[in-house]
Amino acid sequence: MSVRAGQGSDEVLVSQAVWDYLAAAGRPWLIDFQDKQGLSAGIVRRGERGGCCAVRLRPVEGSCSGVGPEVMVGGPVSSETRKAFIDLCRCARKEMIKLEGGPKRKRSVLPCVGVGVLEGGGEGSLLPPQLAQPRRSQRQQQRYKKPVDDEASATPYVHSHSDTDDRNSCSICMGEMVERTTLERCGHQFCRLCLDQAFKVKRACPVCRLVYGQITGNQPGTGSMIVERDPDLELPGHEGYGCICIIYSFPPGLQAPEHPNPGVRYPGTDRVAYLPDSPEGNRVLGMLRRAFEQRLIFTIGTSMTTGMHNVITWNDIHHKTSIWGGPRCFGYPDPTYLVRVTEELREKGITTD
């Protein structure tokens, strides 16, 4: 996504070793998966110790041109697509074990090469990948092939897994559970070490993305959020209601230790966004207030519209910055906008409760 809210339709936390294996040269699995599912996959965040990483799945079909806080690419990734990607990672894990020739231990890791991360928490890009692992001849493959390892076929991600297999394997490392840990609110289970590393990246369930605890962003703390109402201005698609005008204002300042370049100066900025003065619009307004208080609306990074570094940018929450023009102009009418922004806020732990 560009400098706009909702940057990236979905994220999946996977083992760093599994991702390195999928991204390596000579293995078409990831490319075939992306082509078949109509999406792109790239690493966006890496755990502090390299044990796991966050991979963002973004649909590429039906993408619209333009830049700004309202550019979307294809729409949200479905749960079936997320499950297919998890199946792909699980099959890659089994192939890794076979090629390594070692015991079925999920902790074995390959060299972490071939994956790069952009500064400021942006979308990752693939650097020159690691060399392909030596492959057995057809005769050797027949000798070592086991009936239960059919998942290593050309299209491994289409194979289904039994409920027993899913219960006994960790969806992060794709291996057998070690110190099984169950999340209290959603009931999903993971290895304790895998879950600890995943929570260092984002305190949310890696499967259902339910947030645990309160997320605090790195939005500059000197900004203000002012709300004004115009009862005579109607937004297209919300006739009969007035307009809520949100004014965000930030003076210039110096980046703090949690920012990409501490001590470097950033310019000030003023942003304006619009909501319908309806019950649904006021509900979203209340959620945006909480997100602003938790410093989640903005961040400091590189502007996708100007290319300037060390500036205040939107941070994964859609805003309507125009009254007219529809989604392409970041304006109204947009029938699903309030639903989408509510879901984006929910993924950051902001709800109406």
DOLUM-871261 format. One record per residue (C-alpha): residue in three letters; x, y, z. Coordinates in steps of 0.25 Angstrom, whole numbers, padded with zeros to 4 digits, always signed. Example, Ala and Ser with C-alpha at 12.3 -4.5 7.8 and 13.67 -1.06 7.14 Angstrom:
<nodes>
ala+0049-0018+0031
ser+0055-0004+0029
</nodes>
This chain:
<nodes>
met+0000+0000+0000
ser+0004+0014-0001
val+0004+0025+0009
arg-0010+0022+0014
ala-0018+0015+0024
gly-0019+0000+0023
gln-0005-0002+0017
gly-0005-0017+0013
ser-0017-0025+0013
asp-0012-0036+0023
glu+0000-0041+0030
val+0004-0055+0034
leu+0015-0058+0044
val+0024-0070+0040
ser+0037-0076+0043
gln+0049-0068+0037
ala+0055-0081+0033
val+0043-0085+0025
trp+0042-0072+0018
asp+0056-0072+0014
tyr+0054-0086+0008
leu+0042-0081+0000
ala+0049-0069-0005
ala+0061-0076-0009
ala+0065-0077-0024
gly+0061-0090-0031
arg+0048-0092-0024
pro+0036-0088-0031
trp+0026-0091-0020
leu+0025-0076-0015
ile+0024-0071-0029
asp+0013-0081-0033
phe+0005-0078-0021
gln+0006-0063-0023
asp+0001-0065-0038
lys-0010-0075-0035
gln-0015-0067-0023
gly-0014-0053-0030
leu-0005-0047-0019
ser+0009-0043-0015
ala+0016-0047-0002
gly+0027-0040+0004
ile+0034-0039+0018
val+0030-0026+0025
arg+0036-0028+0039
arg+0046-0037+0046
gly+0047-0042+0060
glu+0058-0037+0069
arg+0065-0050+0069
gly+0061-0054+0055
gly+0053-0066+0059
cys+0040-0061+0052
cys+0036-0051+0042
ala+0023-0044+0038
val+0019-0046+0023
arg+0009-0037+0017
leu-0001-0043+0006
arg-0006-0033-0003
pro-0016-0035-0015
val-0011-0030-0028
glu-0023-0032-0037
gly-0032-0020-0038
ser-0022-0010-0033
cys-0025+0004-0035
ser-0015+0015-0039
gly-0012+0027-0031
val-0005+0030-0017
gly-0010+0035-0004
pro-0017+0030+0009
glu-0028+0023+0001
val-0021+0015-0009
met-0025+0000-0007
val-0020-0012-0015
gly-0031-0022-0018
gly-0037-0023-0004
pro-0035-0031+0008
val-0029-0045+0007
ser-0039-0056+0010
ser-0037-0066+0021
glu-0036-0077+0011
thr-0024-0070+0004
arg-0018-0069+0018
lys-0020-0083+0021
ala-0014-0087+0007
phe-0002-0079+0010
ile+0000-0086+0024
asp-0002-0099+0017
leu+0009-0095+0007
cys+0019-0092+0018
arg+0016-0105+0025
cys+0019-0113+0013
ala+0032-0104+0011
arg+0036-0108+0025
lys+0034-0123+0022
glu+0042-0122+0009
met+0053-0115+0018
ile+0054-0126+0027
lys+0055-0136+0016
leu+0066-0128+0009
glu+0074-0126+0022
gly+0073-0141+0025
gly+0072-0138+0040
pro+0061-0141+0051
lys+0048-0135+0051
arg+0052-0123+0059
lys+0045-0110+0056
arg+0057-0102+0062
ser+0067-0105+0051
val+0069-0092+0043
leu+0075-0089+0030
pro+0084-0077+0027
cys+0076-0064+0028
val+0079-0058+0014
gly+0071-0053+0003
val+0061-0045+0011
gly+0063-0030+0013
val+0054-0020+0021
leu+0053-0005+0017
glu+0055+0005+0028
gly+0043+0011+0036
gly+0036-0002+0036
gly+0032-0002+0021
glu+0029-0013+0012
gly+0041-0023+0011
ser+0048-0026-0003
leu+0056-0038-0007
leu+0071-0036-0009
pro+0079-0047-0016
pro+0074-0060-0011
gln+0082-0071-0005
leu+0086-0083-0014
ala+0077-0094-0016
gln+0079-0106-0007
pro+0085-0119-0015
arg+0074-0127-0020
arg+0073-0142-0021
ser+0072-0150-0034
gln+0059-0156-0037
arg+0064-0170-0033
gln+0069-0164-0019
gln+0055-0157-0018
gln+0048-0170-0020
arg+0057-0177-0009
tyr+0055-0166+0001
lys+0040-0163-0002
lys+0030-0166+0008
pro+0015-0168+0005
val+0011-0157+0015
asp+0020-0147+0009
asp+0012-0144-0004
glu+0011-0130+0000
ala+0025-0127-0007
ser+0018-0127-0021
ala+0018-0116-0031
thr+0006-0110-0024
pro+0008-0113-0010
tyr-0002-0102-0004
val-0014-0109-0010
his-0013-0121+0000
ser-0022-0121+0012
his-0018-0125+0026
ser-0026-0132+0036
asp-0031-0126+0049
thr-0021-0134+0057
asp-0009-0129+0049
asp-0014-0115+0051
arg-0015-0117+0066
asn-0002-0123+0068
ser+0006-0113+0059
cys+0010-0099+0062
ser+0005-0089+0051
ile+0017-0080+0053
cys+0028-0090+0051
met+0020-0101+0045
gly+0026-0111+0054
glu+0021-0120+0066
met+0017-0112+0078
val+0028-0109+0088
glu+0022-0104+0102
arg+0008-0103+0096
thr+0003-0089+0100
thr-0012-0085+0098
leu-0017-0071+0096
glu-0028-0068+0106
arg-0037-0060+0098
cys-0037-0067+0085
gly-0032-0081+0088
his-0022-0082+0078
gln-0009-0090+0081
phe+0006-0088+0078
cys+0019-0092+0083
arg+0023-0083+0095
leu+0036-0078+0089
cys+0029-0076+0075
leu+0018-0068+0082
asp+0028-0060+0090
gln+0035-0056+0078
ala+0022-0053+0070
phe+0018-0043+0081
lys+0031-0036+0080
val+0027-0032+0066
lys+0012-0030+0069
arg+0004-0033+0081
ala-0007-0040+0073
cys-0011-0054+0071
pro-0004-0059+0058
val-0016-0066+0053
cys-0028-0058+0056
arg-0021-0044+0059
leu-0028-0042+0072
val-0020-0031+0079
tyr-0015-0034+0093
gly-0012-0022+0102
gln-0012-0008+0097
ile-0003-0004+0085
thr+0004+0009+0085
gly+0010+0015+0073
asn+0021+0025+0070
gln+0012+0037+0065
pro+0019+0050+0069
gly+0013+0054+0083
thr+0012+0069+0080
gly+0000+0068+0070
ser-0014+0071+0072
met-0028+0066+0067
ile-0039+0076+0065
val-0053+0073+0061
glu-0063+0082+0055
arg-0077+0079+0050
asp-0084+0085+0038
pro-0099+0082+0038
asp-0101+0088+0024
leu-0090+0080+0017
glu-0095+0066+0012
leu-0085+0055+0008
pro-0089+0047-0005
gly-0095+0034+0000
his-0099+0040+0013
glu-0110+0050+0010
gly-0118+0054+0021
tyr-0106+0056+0031
gly-0096+0067+0033
cys-0081+0066+0032
ile-0071+0064+0042
cys-0057+0070+0039
ile-0045+0065+0046
ile-0033+0074+0046
tyr-0019+0068+0050
ser-0008+0078+0053
phe+0006+0075+0056
pro+0017+0085+0058
pro+0032+0082+0053
gly+0041+0075+0063
leu+0052+0065+0065
gln+0050+0050+0064
ala+0050+0042+0077
pro+0057+0029+0080
glu+0045+0021+0075
his+0046+0027+0061
pro+0055+0023+0049
asn+0065+0034+0051
pro+0066+0039+0065
gly+0070+0054+0066
val+0067+0057+0051
arg+0057+0068+0049
tyr+0044+0066+0042
pro+0035+0077+0037
gly+0021+0080+0042
thr+0008+0077+0035
asp-0007+0079+0035
arg-0017+0068+0030
val-0032+0069+0028
ala-0041+0057+0028
tyr-0056+0055+0027
leu-0067+0046+0033
pro-0082+0047+0032
asp-0089+0052+0044
ser-0097+0040+0045
pro-0098+0029+0057
glu-0088+0021+0049
gly-0079+0033+0046
asn-0079+0037+0061
arg-0076+0023+0065
val-0063+0023+0056
leu-0060+0037+0061
gly-0059+0032+0075
met-0050+0020+0071
leu-0041+0030+0063
arg-0040+0038+0076
arg-0035+0026+0083
ala-0025+0023+0072
phe-0020+0037+0072
glu-0018+0036+0087
gln-0010+0023+0086
arg-0002+0030+0075
leu-0006+0021+0064
ile-0011+0030+0053
phe+0002+0035+0048
thr+0017+0031+0048
ile+0030+0037+0043
gly+0035+0031+0030
thr+0036+0033+0015
ser+0025+0039+0007
met+0019+0031-0004
thr+0014+0043-0011
thr+0026+0052-0011
gly+0037+0042-0008
met+0042+0051+0004
his+0049+0044+0016
asn+0047+0047+0030
val+0033+0053+0029
ile+0020+0050+0036
thr+0012+0040+0028
trp-0001+0032+0030
asn+0000+0019+0038
asp-0009+0008+0033
ile-0023+0014+0036
his-0031+0019+0024
his-0036+0034+0024
lys-0045+0041+0014
thr-0037+0054+0011
ser-0047+0058+0000
ile-0062+0061+0000
trp-0064+0057-0014
gly-0058+0047-0025
gly-0060+0034-0019
pro-0049+0024-0014
arg-0040+0028-0026
cys-0039+0042-0020
phe-0040+0038-0006
gly-0054+0043-0004
tyr-0068+0040-0004
pro-0077+0032-0008
asp-0071+0019-0003
pro-0081+0010+0003
thr-0072+0001+0010
tyr-0062+0011+0016
leu-0068+0012+0030
val-0067-0004+0030
arg-0053-0004+0025
val-0048+0006+0035
thr-0055+0000+0046
glu-0048-0014+0043
glu-0034-0006+0042
leu-0036+0000+0056
arg-0040-0013+0061
glu-0027-0020+0057
lys-0020-0009+0065
gly-0028-0012+0077
ile-0038-0001+0076
thr-0052-0005+0077
thr-0065+0001+0082
asp-0065-0006+0095
</nodes>
